[in-house]
Amino acid sequence: MMKKALVVIDIQNDITKNYKEIIDNINALIDWAVSNNIYIVYIRHENLSAGTRTFKPNTHGAELASDLKIVSANVFTKSKGNALTSEGFVNFINEISNFYIAGADAVACVKSTCYNLRKANYDVNVLSDCITSYDKRKIVEMLHYYESKGCKLLRLHDLIDS
């Protein structure tokens, strides 16, 4: 049986811009994943660079957002855009071949994670109505980018209705 995982990227307190518009969709996606026995993984970004103010380790801003449904203990921390830079995440996905991606930021961490998962020959499904960006004008461009790299674009209702 092919193992699948929903990966929720960087829905943390410091993602203040635009995530509220997709949080209900992400939570519905989490419910769908639970009902379909799909692993749920949360990726947290921690900014280790000096001089930055957001996503600092051990701060409220680096915690997962309080309105995000947390249904598993599969929480992995990264300090770079690509979730595959988290050793814990890489070890966890050892037997997983199919990913559903949601979260932020579409032009940074989501982009890098999708690119690197595809490069490693995983099946990647991006939920177009479960991602956001600081600059929402770039989301359409990013959706084309994901497709060009071999990702499949899905909408939440397509999964729930199937």
C-alpha positions in Angstrom: 0.0 0.0 0.0 1.3 3.4 -1.0 1.8 5.6 2.1 0.7 9.2 1.9 1.4 12.3 4.0 -0.2 15.7 4.3 2.6 18.2 5.0 1.5 21.6 6.5 4.3 24.0 6.1 5.0 27.0 8.4 1.5 27.8 9.7 2.9 29.6 12.7 2.1 32.6 14.7 4.6 34.8 12.8 2.8 34.0 9.5 0.4 36.8 10.2 -0.3 37.9 6.7 -3.0 36.0 4.7 -3.0 32.7 6.5 -6.4 33.4 8.1 -7.9 33.2 4.6 -6.8 29.5 4.2 -6.9 28.2 7.8 -10.4 26.8 7.5 -9.4 25.0 4.3 -6.2 23.6 5.9 -8.2 22.4 8.9 -10.7 20.7 6.6 -7.8 19.1 4.7 -6.4 17.8 8.0 -9.9 16.3 8.8 -9.9 14.7 5.3 -6.4 13.3 5.9 -7.4 11.8 9.3 -10.5 10.2 7.8 -8.3 8.7 5.0 -5.6 7.4 7.3 -3.0 9.7 5.8 -0.1 10.9 7.9 -0.3 14.5 9.0 3.1 16.3 9.3 3.7 19.8 10.5 6.8 21.7 9.5 7.9 24.7 11.6 10.4 27.2 10.5 13.0 28.6 12.9 15.0 31.6 11.7 18.5 31.3 13.0 19.9 34.3 11.1 21.1 37.2 13.1 19.1 40.4 12.7 15.8 38.8 11.8 12.7 39.3 13.9 10.4 36.4 13.0 10.3 32.7 13.6 13.0 33.0 16.3 13.5 29.7 18.3 11.6 29.4 21.6 9.3 32.4 20.8 5.5 32.6 20.5 6.0 33.6 16.8 7.7 30.2 16.1 4.9 28.2 17.6 2.3 26.6 15.3 -0.7 28.9 15.0 -3.3 28.4 17.7 -6.2 28.0 15.2 -4.4 25.3 13.3 -5.7 21.8 14.1 -2.9 19.7 15.6 -3.8 16.0 15.3 -0.4 14.4 15.4 2.9 14.6 17.1 4.7 14.7 13.7 6.2 18.2 14.1 9.5 18.8 12.5 11.6 22.0 12.6 13.7 23.4 9.8 15.9 26.5 9.5 16.0 26.7 5.7 13.1 26.8 3.2 13.2 23.2 2.1 11.5 20.8 4.5 14.0 18.1 3.4 16.7 20.0 5.3 15.0 18.7 8.5 16.7 15.4 9.4 13.7 14.3 11.4 11.4 14.9 8.5 13.6 13.0 6.1 13.8 10.1 8.5 10.0 10.1 9.0 9.1 10.1 5.3 11.3 7.0 4.6 8.3 4.9 3.5 6.1 7.7 2.1 5.9 8.2 -1.6 2.9 10.6 -2.1 2.6 14.0 -0.5 -0.2 16.6 -0.2 1.2 20.1 0.4 -0.5 23.0 2.2 0.8 26.1 4.0 3.1 29.1 3.5 4.9 30.8 1.9 4.1 29.8 -1.7 7.1 31.6 -3.1 9.6 30.4 -0.5 9.2 27.3 1.7 6.4 25.7 -0.2 8.2 26.3 -3.4 11.5 24.9 -2.2 9.9 21.9 -0.5 7.8 21.0 -3.6 10.9 21.4 -5.9 13.1 19.2 -3.7 10.4 16.5 -3.2 9.9 16.3 -6.9 13.7 16.2 -7.5 13.8 13.2 -5.2 11.1 11.6 -7.3 8.2 11.8 -4.9 4.6 12.3 -6.0 3.6 15.9 -5.0 0.0 17.3 -4.8 -0.3 21.0 -4.1 -3.6 22.1 -2.7 -4.1 25.4 -4.5 -6.7 26.7 -2.1 -4.6 25.7 1.0 -1.5 27.7 0.3 -0.8 31.4 0.7 2.0 33.9 0.3 3.0 37.3 1.7 2.5 38.5 -1.9 -0.7 36.8 -3.1 -0.2 38.2 -6.6 2.5 35.6 -7.1 0.4 32.6 -6.3 -0.8 32.0 -9.8 2.8 32.2 -11.1 3.8 29.7 -8.4 1.0 27.3 -9.3 2.4 27.2 -12.9 5.9 26.7 -11.5 4.7 23.7 -9.4 3.1 22.2 -12.4 6.2 22.7 -14.5 8.2 20.7 -11.9 5.7 17.8 -12.1 3.5 18.6 -9.1 -0.3 17.9 -9.5 -2.6 20.8 -8.6 -5.7 19.9 -6.6 -8.4 21.8 -4.8 -9.8 20.8 -1.4 -13.3 20.1 -2.7 -11.9 17.8 -5.4 -10.3 15.6 -2.6 -13.3 15.7 -0.3 -15.8 14.9 -3.1 -13.7 12.1 -4.6 
